[in-house]
């Protein structure tokens, strides 16, 4: 599509532009742009983009989709200048990346790209990215709040300790139990379950409690940092970028401690592709975690990726959260079928039913029984509906034990943590 033809005659009709060295290298992007915008978009080369973004006509653009591949890595300076120019004009930037190195991708994301989509484009990925950038930015909190407001939002039993890296020295003297948590459907409570399970394990005993770490492996939308009110450290990206050069000291330095008891590796500060790490990278991280912690809880992305098998093979128990609905049932069947096809250990799966019916809900209990029988699975852990308390705990950045200790959700997770701890203790005693 010629720039002169598509942009200059009707600048008001152009809502977006693709910017690339050669847009023909991104034919799927062309198709998706036409689906989303019809004729209301144009394409620009890198040189044309730098000139056009300096013109008044560029002010009508809603966003630009900057598409780069491995051949563009030697030209990152010019691309970063384009991103800066777009941001100066308050134009949203969607980054489309095909086989860009982690370092190059990180450099581009750090400049303020509003969203990232890998190439080849997954179905609906560009549509979802456009929807996200069109959402209005959240209204920032007032710089000064009344004492009553602060008390209402942040009242806690004790003042939490400032987060910092673990203070103990890496000795490699542990053999941790690996407990991944994988949501089989959006909103099934996997991250909430992982964060609270890790906290309950870390506080299962007042004295001589196990050493517990929580790893957030959802590199794009990981929310553990939010749920525990922890900052995201730049060291996390550095660790993921070069695990071969990392040792246990590097691993611990990338972590943060929550209230001196739970040690957390948050998701990176920037949205990164899930394949930024290879299976061997994930294996190294889990190995370092196992040798320094008694329990390793992993919050997994919903997407099955190349290194999911690595986590599954190292897991002692692989928790899969689901809801009592058709989409979850279908996803269970698809997951089990995929694992069996690859002869992977599907028997490690332990199903966690979120928002389970109450004890007095006999019809709901019957539905649970039918679901288990039809899927040929056991719903061994059933977490009741926590209602607003769960949302409040997550928004305030605290485990349920801190903000709603009598919550039925917290009690079920606490009971599970105690059983896991007792079982591991019995196994260790048997070895000795």
RAWORA-V580329 format. One record per residue. N is the residue number from 0. OMEGA is omega in degrees with one decimal (* if undefined). BURIAL is b if it has 24 or more other C-alpha atoms within 12 Angstrom, else e. Layout:
<<N | OMEGA | BURIAL> <N | OMEGA | BURIAL>>
This chain:
<<0 | -177.1 | e> <1 | 178.8 | e> <2 | -176.8 | b> <3 | -177.1 | e> <4 | -169.7 | e> <5 | -173.9 | e> <6 | -167.7 | b> <7 | -177.4 | e> <8 | -177.3 | e> <9 | -175.4 | e> <10 | -177.0 | b> <11 | -177.1 | e> <12 | -177.4 | e> <13 | -179.1 | b> <14 | -175.3 | b> <15 | 176.4 | b> <16 | 165.3 | b> <17 | 178.4 | b> <18 | -177.3 | b> <19 | 173.8 | b> <20 | 176.6 | b> <21 | -175.3 | b> <22 | 178.8 | b> <23 | 174.8 | e> <24 | -176.5 | e> <25 | -175.2 | b> <26 | 177.5 | e> <27 | 176.6 | b> <28 | 177.8 | b> <29 | -179.1 | b> <30 | -176.8 | e> <31 | 177.4 | b> <32 | 179.0 | b> <33 | 177.3 | e> <34 | -175.4 | e> <35 | -169.6 | e> <36 | -178.3 | b> <37 | 179.0 | e> <38 | -173.5 | b> <39 | 176.7 | b> <40 | 177.7 | b> <41 | 176.1 | b> <42 | -176.6 | b> <43 | 169.3 | b> <44 | 179.6 | b> <45 | -179.6 | b> <46 | 178.9 | e> <47 | -178.3 | b> <48 | -178.9 | b> <49 | 179.8 | e> <50 | -174.5 | e> <51 | -178.1 | b> <52 | 176.3 | b> <53 | -179.0 | e> <54 | 179.3 | e> <55 | -178.6 | e> <56 | -178.0 | e> <57 | -179.7 | b> <58 | 179.6 | b> <59 | -177.0 | b> <60 | 174.8 | b> <61 | 178.3 | b> <62 | 170.3 | b> <63 | 176.0 | b> <64 | -177.4 | b> <65 | -175.7 | b> <66 | -178.2 | b> <67 | 173.9 | b> <68 | -173.7 | b> <69 | -179.6 | e> <70 | -177.7 | e> <71 | -175.2 | b> <72 | 178.9 | b> <73 | -177.0 | e> <74 | -174.1 | e> <75 | -179.3 | b> <76 | 179.6 | e> <77 | -179.5 | b> <78 | 178.2 | b> <79 | 176.4 | b> <80 | 178.6 | b> <81 | 178.8 | b> <82 | 179.0 | b> <83 | -179.9 | b> <84 | 179.3 | b> <85 | -179.5 | b> <86 | 177.9 | b> <87 | 177.8 | e> <88 | -179.6 | b> <89 | 175.6 | e> <90 | 179.9 | b> <91 | -178.5 | b> <92 | 171.3 | b> <93 | -178.4 | b> <94 | 176.2 | b> <95 | -172.3 | b> <96 | 179.2 | b> <97 | 176.1 | b> <98 | 173.3 | e> <99 | 178.9 | b> <100 | 178.1 | b> <101 | -179.4 | b> <102 | 179.0 | e> <103 | 179.7 | b> <104 | 179.8 | b> <105 | 179.5 | b> <106 | -178.9 | b> <107 | 179.9 | b> <108 | -178.6 | b> <109 | -178.9 | b> <110 | 173.7 | b> <111 | 173.3 | b> <112 | -174.3 | b> <113 | 178.5 | b> <114 | -177.9 | b> <115 | 176.3 | b> <116 | 178.0 | b> <117 | 176.1 | b> <118 | 6.8 | b> <119 | -174.3 | b> <120 | 171.8 | b> <121 | 179.6 | e> <122 | 176.3 | e> <123 | -175.4 | e> <124 | 179.5 | b> <125 | 177.4 | b> <126 | -179.3 | b> <127 | 179.9 | e> <128 | 178.3 | b> <129 | 178.2 | b> <130 | -178.8 | e> <131 | -177.5 | e> <132 | 178.5 | b> <133 | 178.4 | e> <134 | 179.3 | e> <135 | 178.7 | e> <136 | 179.0 | e> <137 | 179.4 | e> <138 | -178.8 | e> <139 | 179.6 | e> <140 | 178.7 | e> <141 | -177.3 | e> <142 | 178.8 | e> <143 | 179.7 | e> <144 | 178.3 | e> <145 | 179.9 | e> <146 | -179.3 | e> <147 | -179.9 | e> <148 | 179.8 | e> <149 | 180.0 | e> <150 | -178.0 | e> <151 | -174.9 | e> <152 | -168.1 | e> <153 | 179.5 | e> <154 | -179.8 | e> <155 | 179.9 | e> <156 | 179.2 | e> <157 | 179.2 | e> <158 | -178.3 | e> <159 | 178.6 | b> <160 | 178.2 | e> <161 | -177.6 | e> <162 | 175.4 | b> <163 | 179.9 | b> <164 | 177.0 | b> <165 | -176.4 | b> <166 | -179.2 | e> <167 | -179.6 | e> <168 | 179.0 | e> <169 | -179.7 | e> <170 | -179.0 | e> <171 | -174.7 | e> <172 | -178.7 | e> <173 | 174.1 | e> <174 | -167.9 | b> <175 | 174.1 | b> <176 | -176.2 | b> <177 | -175.0 | b> <178 | 175.9 | b> <179 | 176.7 | b> <180 | -173.5 | b> <181 | 177.3 | b> <182 | -179.5 | b> <183 | 176.5 | b> <184 | 178.7 | b> <185 | 178.4 | e> <186 | -179.2 | e> <187 | 171.7 | b> <188 | -175.9 | b> <189 | -177.7 | b> <190 | 176.3 | b> <191 | 179.2 | b> <192 | -178.7 | b> <193 | -178.0 | b> <194 | -178.0 | b> <195 | 175.4 | b> <196 | 179.0 | b> <197 | 179.9 | b> <198 | 179.8 | b> <199 | 176.3 | b> <200 | -178.5 | b> <201 | -177.5 | b> <202 | -174.5 | b> <203 | 175.6 | b> <204 | -179.5 | e> <205 | 177.3 | e> <206 | 179.3 | e> <207 | 177.8 | e> <208 | 179.0 | b> <209 | 175.3 | b> <210 | -171.2 | b> <211 | 171.8 | b> <212 | 179.2 | b> <213 | -178.0 | b> <214 | 178.0 | b> <215 | -178.3 | b> <216 | 173.6 | b> <217 | -171.4 | b> <218 | -180.0 | b> <219 | -175.1 | b> <220 | -179.1 | b> <221 | -174.6 | b> <222 | 179.7 | b> <223 | 179.1 | b> <224 | 177.9 | b> <225 | -175.6 | b> <226 | 178.3 | b> <227 | 176.2 | b> <228 | -179.8 | b> <229 | 174.9 | b> <230 | 177.9 | b> <231 | -173.6 | b> <232 | 175.9 | b> <233 | -178.7 | e> <234 | 179.0 | b> <235 | 178.1 | b> <236 | 179.9 | b> <237 | 177.1 | b> <238 | -178.2 | b> <239 | -176.4 | b> <240 | -175.9 | b> <241 | -179.2 | b> <242 | -179.0 | b> <243 | -179.2 | e> <244 | -176.0 | e> <245 | 171.5 | b> <246 | -176.2 | b> <247 | 178.4 | b> <248 | 176.8 | b> <249 | 179.7 | b> <250 | -179.1 | b> <251 | 179.9 | b> <252 | 179.2 | b> <253 | -175.5 | b> <254 | 173.8 | b> <255 | 178.3 | b> <256 | 174.7 | b> <257 | 179.3 | b> <258 | 174.8 | b> <259 | -173.0 | b> <260 | -178.0 | b> <261 | -176.0 | b> <262 | -166.5 | b> <263 | 167.2 | b> <264 | -176.1 | b> <265 | 169.4 | b> <266 | 179.6 | b> <267 | -179.2 | b> <268 | -178.3 | b> <269 | 176.7 | b> <270 | -176.6 | b> <271 | 176.6 | b> <272 | -178.3 | b> <273 | 178.8 | b> <274 | 173.5 | b> <275 | 176.2 | b> <276 | 176.2 | b> <277 | 178.4 | b> <278 | -179.3 | b> <279 | 176.4 | e> <280 | 178.6 | b> <281 | 177.8 | b> <282 | 179.4 | b> <283 | -179.5 | b> <284 | 179.7 | b> <285 | 178.4 | b> <286 | 179.2 | b> <287 | 178.3 | b> <288 | -177.7 | b> <289 | -176.1 | b> <290 | -178.9 | b> <291 | -177.8 | b> <292 | 178.2 | b> <293 | 177.9 | b> <294 | 179.2 | b> <295 | 177.9 | b> <296 | -175.9 | b> <297 | 174.0 | b> <298 | -174.1 | b> <299 | 170.7 | b> <300 | 178.3 | b> <301 | -178.6 | b> <302 | 171.9 | b> <303 | -176.7 | b> <304 | -175.2 | e> <305 | -176.8 | e> <306 | 174.8 | b> <307 | 178.6 | b> <308 | 179.2 | b> <309 | -180.0 | b> <310 | -179.4 | b> <311 | -177.9 | b> <312 | -179.9 | b> <313 | -176.0 | b> <314 | 170.5 | b> <315 | 173.3 | b> <316 | -178.0 | b> <317 | -177.3 | b> <318 | 177.8 | b> <319 | -178.1 | b> <320 | -179.5 | b> <321 | 176.3 | b> <322 | 179.3 | b> <323 | -179.5 | b> <324 | -173.6 | b> <325 | -177.6 | e> <326 | 178.3 | e> <327 | 179.7 | b> <328 | 179.2 | b> <329 | -179.2 | e> <330 | 174.9 | b> <331 | -179.6 | b> <332 | -178.5 | e> <333 | -179.8 | e> <334 | -179.0 | b> <335 | 178.7 | b> <336 | 179.4 | e> <337 | -179.6 | e> <338 | 178.9 | e> <339 | -179.7 | e> <340 | 179.9 | e> <341 | -177.6 | e> <342 | 176.9 | e> <343 | -172.6 | e> <344 | -179.6 | b> <345 | 179.8 | b> <346 | 176.1 | e> <347 | -177.3 | b> <348 | 172.5 | b> <349 | -170.4 | b> <350 | -179.9 | b> <351 | 179.7 | b> <352 | 178.9 | b> <353 | -179.4 | b> <354 | 179.8 | b> <355 | 179.4 | b> <356 | 179.4 | b> <357 | -177.7 | e> <358 | -177.8 | e> <359 | -179.6 | e> <360 | -173.9 | e> <361 | 178.8 | e> <362 | 177.3 | e> <363 | 177.6 | e> <364 | 178.5 | e> <365 | 177.4 | e> <366 | 178.1 | e> <367 | -179.7 | b> <368 | -180.0 | e> <369 | 179.4 | e> <370 | 179.2 | b> <371 | -179.0 | b> <372 | -177.7 | e> <373 | -179.8 | e> <374 | -176.8 | e> <375 | 177.5 | e> <376 | 175.1 | b> <377 | 176.9 | e> <378 | -169.8 | b> <379 | -179.8 | e> <380 | -179.9 | b> <381 | -177.2 | b> <382 | -179.4 | b> <383 | 177.8 | b> <384 | -177.8 | b> <385 | 177.4 | b> <386 | -173.8 | e> <387 | -178.2 | e> <388 | -179.6 | b> <389 | 178.5 | b> <390 | 179.7 | e> <391 | -180.0 | b> <392 | 179.8 | b> <393 | -179.7 | b> <394 | 179.9 | e> <395 | 178.2 | b> <396 | -179.8 | b> <397 | 171.8 | b> <398 | 178.6 | b> <399 | 179.9 | b> <400 | -178.5 | b> <401 | -171.7 | b> <402 | -179.6 | b> <403 | -173.5 | b> <404 | -179.4 | b> <405 | 178.3 | e> <406 | 177.9 | b> <407 | 176.0 | b> <408 | -179.7 | b> <409 | -177.7 | b> <410 | 179.0 | b> <411 | 179.6 | b> <412 | 177.2 | b> <413 | 179.4 | b> <414 | 178.1 | e> <415 | 179.9 | b> <416 | 179.9 | b> <417 | -180.0 | b> <418 | 177.0 | e> <419 | 179.9 | b> <420 | -179.1 | b> <421 | 179.6 | e> <422 | 179.5 | e> <423 | 179.1 | b> <424 | 179.1 | e> <425 | 179.0 | e> <426 | 178.8 | e> <427 | 178.9 | e> <428 | 178.6 | e> <429 | 178.4 | e> <430 | -178.0 | e> <431 | * | e>>
